[in-house]
Amino acid sequence: MMEVVHVKTSPRSTKLVPFAKDCCKFENPIKLEGYSEKFLKLQGNYLQSYKYFDFCKEEIRKLFECGETVLERVDSSKFATDKRHRVCVHTRVGDFVSDKLLESKKEFVEPVVKYVFSRLTRKLNPEEIVLGIFGDDRHFMKSLNFTDIPFGKIYGPSERIRMDDFCLASRHCDTFIMTASGSTFAWWIAYLLENPEAEVYYNAVTSDEGNFTKDVHDFDIFPEKWIKITVLEGTGQVVEEDRWWYQRREVEPDVDEY
């Protein structure tokens, strides 16, 4: 028997409306209430600002629930069953090397992991802290050197599929470090971390030039409680940023004034 699918065309009363043409700048949806048409077709970019959907975060969490087969694999892993404090460092190299988004680099990853470990030892013994390494480039992950950090255990890198990485990290990380903060994959892991007490650290610079829209609109992309990190060039000193991009550049914020 042949299955027939009927695809409806847009109703005649549909109006094409420019909205959110910048992927990373929050545009207030309340402005859409001013149209009289019954249907609006939004013409824009990806809606990457969490401000569009933060009100329904728990509903989104349900949509991202991992399937039983995946859960059987990740929840039985040694990393998942280790009940010590699990620090997860996510790396992204691959396509970011030739892209405008900034890839993970050793000179950022290594000192930041050491910095986060040092912070955690204020309340935990070193042997109570373990590290999990996640990413898309096995060669890069294996090149990272954490031998001078006395973790109780270091897990990875392993060759998991992306879905397993996502489910393992979002379900079992107690601290999460985004070393290539332009990565939407890492962003969603951080946003959906199941541990409500989990801390998220991220590179305050998202692009090669440091002036991409994700940099300029960082206040629309990254939740305020996440911790912005900079590593000073030359010294390798790790600094927690308490100012957004526009404040550090001493310019006016580019916000939707509606």
Stockholm file with secondary structure:
# STOCKHOLM 1.0

chainA/1-258         MMEVVHVKTSPRSTKLVPFAKDCCKFENPIKLEGYSEKFLKLQGNYLQSYKYFDFCKEEIRKLFECGETVLERVDSSKFATDKRHRVCVHTRVGDFVSDKLLESKKEFVEPVVKYVFSRLTRKLNPEEIVLGIFGDDRHFMKSLNFTDIPFGKIYGPSERIRMDDFCLASRHCDTFIMTASGSTFAWWIAYLLENPEAEVYYNAVTSDEGNFTKDVHDFDIFPEKWIKITVLEGTGQVVEEDRWWYQRREVEPDVDEY
#=GR chainA/1-258 SS CCCCCCCCCCCTTEEEEECCCSTTSCCCGGGGGGCCSSEEEEECCCCCCGGGTGGGHHHHHHHTCCCHHHHHHHHTSHHHHCCSEEEEEEECCGGGGSSSBCCCCHHHHHHHHHHHHHHHTTTSCGGGEEEEEEESCHHHHHHCCCTTSCCSEEECCCCCCHHHHHHHHHHHCSEEEESSTTCHHHHHHHHTCSCTTCEEEEESCCBSSSCSHHHHTHHHHSCTTSEEEEECTTTCCEEEECSCHHHHHTCCCCCCCC
#=GC SS_cons         CCCCCCCCCCCTTEEEEECCCSTTSCCCGGGGGGCCSSEEEEECCCCCCGGGTGGGHHHHHHHTCCCHHHHHHHHTSHHHHCCSEEEEEEECCGGGGSSSBCCCCHHHHHHHHHHHHHHHTTTSCGGGEEEEEEESCHHHHHHCCCTTSCCSEEECCCCCCHHHHHHHHHHHCSEEEESSTTCHHHHHHHHTCSCTTCEEEEESCCBSSSCSHHHHTHHHHSCTTSEEEEECTTTCCEEEECSCHHHHHTCCCCCCCC
//
